[in-house]
Amino acid sequence: MPGATLDEIVAAYRLEHPQDKLSTARAQAALNVGSDPMARSVLIDPETNRGAR
């Protein structure tokens, strides 16, 4: 949704997932997630849907 406001994004999300009861505060927090020094990327094995080793 290029150019959409946060309120427009939340409204569209609520239409698809009303049971989630997404608030604008929770959506804003999700969109502002910073980097995590403990995070790492993992390749996913398409056959098992698990991390490849």
C-alpha positions in Angstrom: 0.0 0.0 0.0 2.5 2.6 -1.1 1.6 6.1 0.2 -1.0 4.8 2.6 -1.4 6.3 6.0 -1.1 4.2 9.1 -4.9 4.5 9.6 -5.5 3.2 6.1 -3.2 0.3 6.6 -4.8 -0.6 9.9 -8.3 -0.4 8.4 -7.3 -2.7 5.5 -5.7 -5.1 7.9 -8.8 -5.1 10.1 -11.0 -6.0 7.1 -8.9 -9.1 6.4 -8.2 -10.1 10.0 -10.9 -8.7 12.3 -10.2 -11.2 15.0 -6.7 -9.7 15.6 -8.1 -6.4 16.8 -5.0 -4.6 15.6 -4.6 -1.1 17.2 -2.8 1.7 15.5 -0.3 1.7 18.4 0.5 -2.0 17.8 0.8 -1.4 14.1 3.1 1.5 14.6 5.3 -0.5 17.0 5.5 -3.4 14.4 6.5 -1.0 11.6 9.2 0.6 13.7 11.1 -2.5 14.8 14.8 -1.9 14.9 17.6 -4.3 14.3 18.3 -7.0 16.8 22.0 -7.7 17.4 21.1 -11.3 18.4 19.1 -11.9 15.2 20.5 -14.0 12.3 19.2 -15.0 8.9 18.5 -18.6 8.2 17.9 -20.4 4.9 14.6 -22.3 4.8 14.5 -25.8 3.3 11.4 -25.8 1.1 10.8 -29.5 1.6 10.7 -29.4 5.4 9.9 -25.7 6.0 12.7 -25.7 8.6 16.0 -24.0 8.8 18.6 -25.6 6.5 21.8 -26.8 8.0 
